[in-house]
Amino acid sequence: MYKVINRFTDLRDGGRYERGDTFPRPGVTVPEERLEELSGCNNRRGIPLIVEQVTFDESPVPEKEEEPAVKKTRKAEKD
C-alpha cells in the first residue's frame, strides 16, 4: 500500500487523491511501473505523489523485566 503525499487526480483510474489517502483505492489494481512513476519524479507533476507505507509486525512485544527501584537522593547543599 502507498500513502498520498501530494494531492493529484489519477488520469488512468479517474480517482482523486488527497494528501493522506491510501493509494490505490480498494478494488483498483495498479501495475508496478505506475507505482514507480507516481512515487518518483517521472510523472506530469514532476514530484513524488505517493510513498510506500511501512507496515509493522503486530506481534506482541515481550514484556520487559522490571528493574529494581533506585532511591534518588539530593546532594547536601554546601554552606
MMTF fields as JSON, N, C-alpha, C and O atoms, coordinates in Angstrom:
{
  "mmtfVersion": "1.0.0",
  "mmtfProducer": "UNKNOWN",
  "numBonds": 315,
  "numAtoms": 316,
  "numGroups": 79,
  "numChains": 1,
  "numModels": 1,
  "chainsPerModel": [1],
  "groupsPerChain": [79],
  "chainIdList": ["A"],
  "bondAtomList": [4, 2, 8, 6, 12, 10, 16, 14, 20, 18, 24, 22, 28, 26, 32, 30, 36, 34, 40, 38, 44, 42, 48, 46, 52, 50, 56, 54, 60, 58, 64, 62, 68, 66, 72, 70, 76, 74, 80, 78, 84, 82, 88, 86, 92, 90, 96, 94, 100, 98, 104, 102, 108, 106, 112, 110, 116, 114, 120, 118, 124, 122, 128, 126, 132, 130, 136, 134, 140, 138, 144, 142, 148, 146, 152, 150, 156, 154, 160, 158, 164, 162, 168, 166, 172, 170, 176, 174, 180, 178, 184, 182, 188, 186, 192, 190, 196, 194, 200, 198, 204, 202, 208, 206, 212, 210, 216, 214, 220, 218, 224, 222, 228, 226, 232, 230, 236, 234, 240, 238, 244, 242, 248, 246, 252, 250, 256, 254, 260, 258, 264, 262, 268, 266, 272, 270, 276, 274, 280, 278, 284, 282, 288, 286, 292, 290, 296, 294, 300, 298, 304, 302, 308, 306, 312, 310],
  "bondOrderList": [1, 1, 1, 1, 1, 1, 1, 1, 1, 1, 1, 1, 1, 1, 1, 1, 1, 1, 1, 1, 1, 1, 1, 1, 1, 1, 1, 1, 1, 1, 1, 1, 1, 1, 1, 1, 1, 1, 1, 1, 1, 1, 1, 1, 1, 1, 1, 1, 1, 1, 1, 1, 1, 1, 1, 1, 1, 1, 1, 1, 1, 1, 1, 1, 1, 1, 1, 1, 1, 1, 1, 1, 1, 1, 1, 1, 1, 1],
  "groupList": [{"groupName": "MET", "atomNameList": ["N", "CA", "C", "O"], "elementList": ["N", "C", "C", "O"], "formalChargeList": [0, 0, 0, 0], "bondAtomList": [1, 0, 2, 1, 3, 2], "bondOrderList": [1, 1, 2], "singleLetterCode": "M", "chemCompType": "L-PEPTIDE LINKING"}, {"groupName": "TYR", "atomNameList": ["N", "CA", "C", "O"], "elementList": ["N", "C", "C", "O"], "formalChargeList": [0, 0, 0, 0], "bondAtomList": [1, 0, 2, 1, 3, 2], "bondOrderList": [1, 1, 2], "singleLetterCode": "Y", "chemCompType": "L-PEPTIDE LINKING"}, {"groupName": "LYS", "atomNameList": ["N", "CA", "C", "O"], "elementList": ["N", "C", "C", "O"], "formalChargeList": [0, 0, 0, 0], "bondAtomList": [1, 0, 2, 1, 3, 2], "bondOrderList": [1, 1, 2], "singleLetterCode": "K", "chemCompType": "L-PEPTIDE LINKING"}, {"groupName": "VAL", "atomNameList": ["N", "CA", "C", "O"], "elementList": ["N", "C", "C", "O"], "formalChargeList": [0, 0, 0, 0], "bondAtomList": [1, 0, 2, 1, 3, 2], "bondOrderList": [1, 1, 2], "singleLetterCode": "V", "chemCompType": "L-PEPTIDE LINKING"}, {"groupName": "ILE", "atomNameList": ["N", "CA", "C", "O"], "elementList": ["N", "C", "C", "O"], "formalChargeList": [0, 0, 0, 0], "bondAtomList": [1, 0, 2, 1, 3, 2], "bondOrderList": [1, 1, 2], "singleLetterCode": "I", "chemCompType": "L-PEPTIDE LINKING"}, {"groupName": "ASN", "atomNameList": ["N", "CA", "C", "O"], "elementList": ["N", "C", "C", "O"], "formalChargeList": [0, 0, 0, 0], "bondAtomList": [1, 0, 2, 1, 3, 2], "bondOrderList": [1, 1, 2], "singleLetterCode": "N", "chemCompType": "L-PEPTIDE LINKING"}, {"groupName": "ARG", "atomNameList": ["N", "CA", "C", "O"], "elementList": ["N", "C", "C", "O"], "formalChargeList": [0, 0, 0, 0], "bondAtomList": [1, 0, 2, 1, 3, 2], "bondOrderList": [1, 1, 2], "singleLetterCode": "R", "chemCompType": "L-PEPTIDE LINKING"}, {"groupName": "PHE", "atomNameList": ["N", "CA", "C", "O"], "elementList": ["N", "C", "C", "O"], "formalChargeList": [0, 0, 0, 0], "bondAtomList": [1, 0, 2, 1, 3, 2], "bondOrderList": [1, 1, 2], "singleLetterCode": "F", "chemCompType": "L-PEPTIDE LINKING"}, {"groupName": "THR", "atomNameList": ["N", "CA", "C", "O"], "elementList": ["N", "C", "C", "O"], "formalChargeList": [0, 0, 0, 0], "bondAtomList": [1, 0, 2, 1, 3, 2], "bondOrderList": [1, 1, 2], "singleLetterCode": "T", "chemCompType": "L-PEPTIDE LINKING"}, {"groupName": "ASP", "atomNameList": ["N", "CA", "C", "O"], "elementList": ["N", "C", "C", "O"], "formalChargeList": [0, 0, 0, 0], "bondAtomList": [1, 0, 2, 1, 3, 2], "bondOrderList": [1, 1, 2], "singleLetterCode": "D", "chemCompType": "L-PEPTIDE LINKING"}, {"groupName": "LEU", "atomNameList": ["N", "CA", "C", "O"], "elementList": ["N", "C", "C", "O"], "formalChargeList": [0, 0, 0, 0], "bondAtomList": [1, 0, 2, 1, 3, 2], "bondOrderList": [1, 1, 2], "singleLetterCode": "L", "chemCompType": "L-PEPTIDE LINKING"}, {"groupName": "GLY", "atomNameList": ["N", "CA", "C", "O"], "elementList": ["N", "C", "C", "O"], "formalChargeList": [0, 0, 0, 0], "bondAtomList": [1, 0, 2, 1, 3, 2], "bondOrderList": [1, 1, 2], "singleLetterCode": "G", "chemCompType": "PEPTIDE LINKING"}, {"groupName": "GLU", "atomNameList": ["N", "CA", "C", "O"], "elementList": ["N", "C", "C", "O"], "formalChargeList": [0, 0, 0, 0], "bondAtomList": [1, 0, 2, 1, 3, 2], "bondOrderList": [1, 1, 2], "singleLetterCode": "E", "chemCompType": "L-PEPTIDE LINKING"}, {"groupName": "PRO", "atomNameList": ["N", "CA", "C", "O"], "elementList": ["N", "C", "C", "O"], "formalChargeList": [0, 0, 0, 0], "bondAtomList": [1, 0, 2, 1, 3, 2], "bondOrderList": [1, 1, 2], "singleLetterCode": "P", "chemCompType": "L-PEPTIDE LINKING"}, {"groupName": "SER", "atomNameList": ["N", "CA", "C", "O"], "elementList": ["N", "C", "C", "O"], "formalChargeList": [0, 0, 0, 0], "bondAtomList": [1, 0, 2, 1, 3, 2], "bondOrderList": [1, 1, 2], "singleLetterCode": "S", "chemCompType": "L-PEPTIDE LINKING"}, {"groupName": "CYS", "atomNameList": ["N", "CA", "C", "O"], "elementList": ["N", "C", "C", "O"], "formalChargeList": [0, 0, 0, 0], "bondAtomList": [1, 0, 2, 1, 3, 2], "bondOrderList": [1, 1, 2], "singleLetterCode": "C", "chemCompType": "L-PEPTIDE LINKING"}, {"groupName": "GLN", "atomNameList": ["N", "CA", "C", "O"], "elementList": ["N", "C", "C", "O"], "formalChargeList": [0, 0, 0, 0], "bondAtomList": [1, 0, 2, 1, 3, 2], "bondOrderList": [1, 1, 2], "singleLetterCode": "Q", "chemCompType": "L-PEPTIDE LINKING"}, {"groupName": "ALA", "atomNameList": ["N", "CA", "C", "O"], "elementList": ["N", "C", "C", "O"], "formalChargeList": [0, 0, 0, 0], "bondAtomList": [1, 0, 2, 1, 3, 2], "bondOrderList": [1, 1, 2], "singleLetterCode": "A", "chemCompType": "L-PEPTIDE LINKING"}],
  "groupTypeList": [0, 1, 2, 3, 4, 5, 6, 7, 8, 9, 10, 6, 9, 11, 11, 6, 1, 12, 6, 11, 9, 8, 7, 13, 6, 13, 11, 3, 8, 3, 13, 12, 12, 6, 10, 12, 12, 10, 14, 11, 15, 5, 5, 6, 6, 11, 4, 13, 10, 4, 3, 12, 16, 3, 8, 7, 9, 12, 14, 13, 3, 13, 12, 2, 12, 12, 12, 13, 17, 3, 2, 2, 8, 6, 2, 17, 12, 2, 9],
  "groupIdList": [1, 2, 3, 4, 5, 6, 7, 8, 9, 10, 11, 12, 13, 14, 15, 16, 17, 18, 19, 20, 21, 22, 23, 24, 25, 26, 27, 28, 29, 30, 31, 32, 33, 34, 35, 36, 37, 38, 39, 40, 41, 42, 43, 44, 45, 46, 47, 48, 49, 50, 51, 52, 53, 54, 55, 56, 57, 58, 59, 60, 61, 62, 63, 64, 65, 66, 67, 68, 69, 70, 71, 72, 73, 74, 75, 76, 77, 78, 79],
  "secStructList": [7, 3, 3, 3, 1, 1, 7, 3, 3, 7, 6, 6, 6, 7, 7, 3, 3, 7, 6, 6, 7, 3, 3, 1, 7, 6, 6, 7, 7, 7, 7, 2, 2, 2, 2, 2, 2, 2, 2, 1, 1, 7, 1, 6, 6, 1, 1, 7, 7, 3, 3, 3, 7, 7, 7, 7, 7, 7, 7, 7, 7, 7, 7, 7, 7, 7, 7, 7, 7, 7, 7, 7, 7, 7, 7, 7, 7, 7, 7],
  "xCoordList": [0.827, 0.0, 0.878, 2.017, 0.314, 1.029, 0.198, -1.028, 0.883, 0.225, 0.444, 1.55, -0.603, -0.523, 0.138, -0.296, 1.205, 1.9, 1.636, 1.879, 1.143, 0.746, -0.528, -0.581, -1.563, -2.838, -2.705, -1.925, -3.492, -3.474, -4.712, -5.402, -4.975, -6.017, -5.32, -4.519, -5.619, -5.003, -5.72, -6.896, -5.012, -5.625, -5.933, -6.668, -5.387, -5.655, -6.902, -7.628, -7.16, -8.366, -9.418, -10.499, -9.11, -10.066, -10.266, -11.104, -9.495, -9.645, -8.945, -7.886, -9.55, -8.924, -8.38, -9.083, -7.137, -6.472, -5.991, -5.34, -6.318, -5.896, -4.73, -4.537, -3.962, -2.833, -3.33, -4.315, -2.641, -3.012, -3.857, -4.015, -4.412, -5.215, -4.329, -3.109, -4.962, -4.272, -4.409, -5.486, -3.305, -3.31, -2.877, -1.925, -3.535, -4.733, -5.985, -5.942, -7.105, -8.393, -8.684, -8.158, -9.52, -9.895, -10.52, -11.351, -10.111, -10.647, -9.914, -10.234, -8.925, -8.168, -6.792, -6.093, -6.412, -5.09, -4.214, -4.623, -3.007, -2.086, -0.795, -0.218, -0.332, 0.915, 2.115, 2.102, 3.141, 4.353, 4.971, 5.45, 4.968, 5.563, 4.82, 5.432, 3.499, 2.716, 3.049, 3.141, 3.23, 3.606, 4.97, 5.17, 5.899, 7.221, 7.112, 7.8, 6.254, 6.039, 5.496, 5.985, 4.485, 3.866, 4.731, 4.608, 5.599, 6.451, 7.762, 8.541, 8.004, 9.204, 8.849, 7.756, 9.783, 9.574, 9.213, 9.068, 9.068, 8.779, 7.265, 6.743, 6.574, 5.129, 4.827, 5.727, 3.587, 3.243, 3.546, 3.9, 3.414, 3.683, 5.177, 5.605, 5.974, 7.422, 7.876, 9.02, 6.983, 7.312, 6.734, 5.775, 7.297, 6.698, 5.293, 5.08, 4.356, 2.977, 2.569, 1.636, 3.269, 2.954, 4.254, 5.317, 4.151, 5.273, 4.748, 3.581, 5.62, 5.216, 5.006, 5.842, 3.887, 3.586, 4.346, 4.401, 4.924, 5.632, 4.623, 3.886, 4.6, 3.713, 4.563, 5.642, 4.077, 4.797, 4.227, 3.026, 5.117, 4.696, 3.906, 4.401, 2.711, 1.87, 2.007, 1.099, 3.152, 3.395, 3.488, 3.962, 3.047, 3.144, 4.603, 5.471, 4.846, 6.189, 6.404, 5.57, 7.532, 7.753, 7.862, 8.441, 7.286, 7.324, 8.734, 9.468, 9.095, 10.415, 10.399, 9.452, 11.47, 11.566, 11.756, 12.49, 11.086, 11.205, 12.569, 13.054, 13.168, 14.444, 14.166, 13.151, 15.06, 14.824, 14.813, 15.588, 13.926, 13.81, 15.065, 15.587, 15.537, 16.699, 16.223, 15.52, 16.614, 16.205, 17.067, 18.296, 16.41, 17.131, 17.304, 16.37, 18.491, 18.761, 19.341, 19.966, 19.128, 19.718, 21.034, 21.191, 21.963, 23.238, 23.014, 22.224, 23.71, 23.592, 24.145, 25.201, 23.417, 23.88, 25.048, 25.065, 26.022, 27.187, 26.878, 26.204, 27.375, 27.144, 28.054, 27.998],
  "yCoordList": [-1.177, 0.0, 1.249, 1.242, 2.296, 3.569, 4.664, 4.574, 5.695, 6.846, 8.045, 8.254, 8.834, 10.011, 11.147, 11.487, 11.732, 12.83, 14.17, 15.223, 14.141, 15.347, 15.015, 14.016, 15.853, 15.525, 15.513, 16.264, 14.637, 14.515, 13.777, 13.119, 13.902, 13.117, 12.101, 12.46, 10.833, 9.777, 9.721, 9.364, 10.07, 10.113, 8.732, 8.606, 7.701, 6.344, 5.729, 4.994, 6.025, 5.443, 6.494, 6.156, 7.78, 8.847, 9.2, 10.038, 8.562, 8.821, 10.099, 10.447, 10.794, 11.986, 11.584, 10.982, 11.918, 11.53, 12.764, 13.637, 12.822, 13.913, 13.434, 12.234, 14.387, 14.065, 13.22, 13.569, 12.113, 11.217, 10.033, 9.075, 10.086, 8.968, 7.758, 7.875, 6.6, 5.372, 5.189, 5.384, 4.812, 4.57, 3.145, 2.689, 2.423, 2.759, 2.537, 1.966, 3.008, 2.796, 1.305, 0.544, 0.88, -0.54, -0.993, -0.294, -2.156, -2.72, -2.297, -2.774, -1.403, -0.94, -1.594, -1.549, -2.195, -2.803, -1.881, -1.409, -1.625, -0.701, -1.448, -2.088, -1.373, -2.045, -1.43, -0.249, -2.236, -1.799, -0.571, 0.325, -0.515, 0.637, 1.939, 3.005, 1.849, 3.038, 3.49, 4.689, 2.537, 2.868, 3.575, 4.537, 3.084, 3.716, 5.126, 6.039, 5.298, 6.612, 7.617, 8.743, 7.203, 8.115, 8.353, 9.391, 7.407, 7.587, 8.288, 8.619, 8.513, 9.223, 10.568, 11.095, 11.106, 12.421, 12.296, 13.305, 11.07, 10.839, 10.762, 9.747, 11.856, 11.951, 13.388, 14.227, 13.676, 15.018, 16.137, 17.24, 15.876, 16.896, 17.084, 18.154, 16.054, 16.15, 16.045, 16.369, 15.591, 15.412, 14.084, 13.589, 13.496, 12.266, 12.563, 13.563, 11.693, 11.865, 10.857, 11.102, 9.714, 8.671, 8.123, 8.217, 7.555, 6.844, 5.516, 5.395, 4.528, 3.217, 3.281, 3.812, 2.738, 2.728, 1.593, 0.478, 1.893, 0.876, 0.2, 0.863, -1.115, -1.847, -2.499, -3.024, -2.458, -3.022, -4.38, -4.626, -5.252, -6.559, -6.348, -5.719, -6.856, -6.64, -7.743, -7.97, -8.436, -9.464, -8.807, -7.676, -9.493, -8.892, -8.663, -9.492, -7.55, -7.213, -7.885, -7.763, -8.602, -9.247, -8.202, -7.13, -8.55, -7.608, -7.498, -8.482, -6.273, -6.002, -6.297, -5.963, -6.928, -7.184, -5.875, -4.994, -5.76, -4.534, -4.478, -5.463, -3.304, -3.111, -2.703, -2.066, -3.067, -2.667, -1.154, -0.452, -0.665, 0.777, 1.304, 0.683, 2.441, 3.08, 4.323, 5.161, 4.431, 5.588, 6.779, 6.707, 7.871, 9.07, 9.959, 10.142, 10.507, 11.404, 12.683, 12.709, 13.76, 15.033, 15.186, 14.754, 15.8, 16.078, 17.209, 18.123, 17.133, 18.182, 19.485, 19.514, 20.557, 21.849, 22.305, 22.112, 22.911, 23.421, 24.793, 25.592, 25.076, 26.393, 27.441, 28.599],
  "zCoordList": [0.0, 0.0, 0.0, 0.466, -0.529, -0.622, 0.023, 0.101, 0.48, 1.081, 0.171, -0.327, -0.049, -0.911, -0.119, 0.982, -0.707, -0.041, -0.724, -0.134, -1.956, -2.686, -3.448, -4.166, -3.295, -3.93, -5.448, -6.034, -6.062, -7.515, -7.985, -7.207, -9.274, -9.927, -10.799, -11.662, -10.579, -11.374, -12.716, -12.788, -13.763, -15.09, -15.638, -16.617, -15.026, -15.508, -14.887, -15.556, -13.606, -12.997, -12.664, -12.18, -12.92, -12.688, -11.225, -10.892, -10.348, -8.915, -8.491, -9.014, -7.538, -6.961, -5.604, -4.792, -5.369, -4.14, -3.398, -3.971, -2.126, -1.252, -0.397, -0.199, 0.102, 0.963, 2.143, 2.795, 2.408, 3.499, 3.065, 3.822, 1.837, 1.337, 1.089, 0.975, 1.007, 0.635, -0.871, -1.434, -1.521, -2.962, -3.197, -2.563, -4.08, -4.838, -4.003, -2.913, -4.554, -3.894, -3.847, -4.66, -2.898, -2.837, -4.158, -4.737, -4.617, -5.852, -7.106, -8.195, -6.978, -8.147, -8.12, -7.108, -9.23, -9.357, -10.182, -11.243, -9.694, -10.359, -10.679, -9.8, -11.943, -12.297, -11.57, -11.221, -11.351, -10.651, -11.318, -10.624, -12.645, -13.352, -13.034, -12.973, -12.831, -12.471, -11.049, -10.782, -10.144, -8.774, -8.753, -8.012, -9.575, -9.668, -10.235, -9.78, -11.22, -11.839, -10.824, -10.732, -10.066, -9.101, -7.863, -7.213, -7.535, -6.363, -6.706, -5.812, -7.975, -8.409, -9.031, -8.826, -9.788, -10.422, -11.9, -12.59, -12.389, -13.798, -14.024, -14.486, -13.689, -13.899, -14.329, -14.342, -14.675, -15.182, -14.2, -14.617, -12.903, -11.887, -11.65, -11.219, -11.926, -11.742, -10.296, -9.981, -9.408, -8.0, -7.528, -8.12, -6.474, -5.934, -5.393, -4.707, -5.707, -5.28, -4.219, -3.454, -4.165, -3.201, -2.611, -3.225, -1.422, -0.796, -0.28, 0.093, -0.265, 0.228, 1.728, 2.458, 2.186, 3.613, 4.261, 3.741, 5.39, 6.151, 7.068, 7.799, 7.019, 7.907, 8.981, 8.707, 10.174, 11.295, 11.644, 11.527, 12.074, 12.537, 13.823, 14.758, 13.877, 15.036, 16.07, 16.87, 16.053, 17.057, 18.424, 18.539, 19.446, 20.773, 21.156, 20.883, 21.777, 22.222, 23.571, 24.468, 23.717, 25.009, 26.114, 25.933, 27.266, 28.38, 28.921, 29.012, 29.279, 29.809, 31.308, 32.019, 31.758, 33.194, 33.921, 33.473, 35.044, 35.819, 36.49, 37.045, 36.423, 37.087, 38.527, 38.806, 39.441, 40.827, 40.959, 40.309, 41.806, 42.009, 42.693, 43.619, 42.234, 42.819, 43.548, 42.983, 44.805, 45.594, 45.2, 45.224, 44.837, 44.443, 45.662, 46.442, 45.825, 46.941, 46.411, 45.351, 47.165, 46.797, 47.525, 48.668, 46.851, 47.499, 48.505, 48.266, 49.612, 50.631, 50.083, 49.45, 50.335, 49.874, 50.729, 51.945, 50.072, 50.794, 51.345, 50.694, 52.559, 53.195, 52.624, 53.039]
}
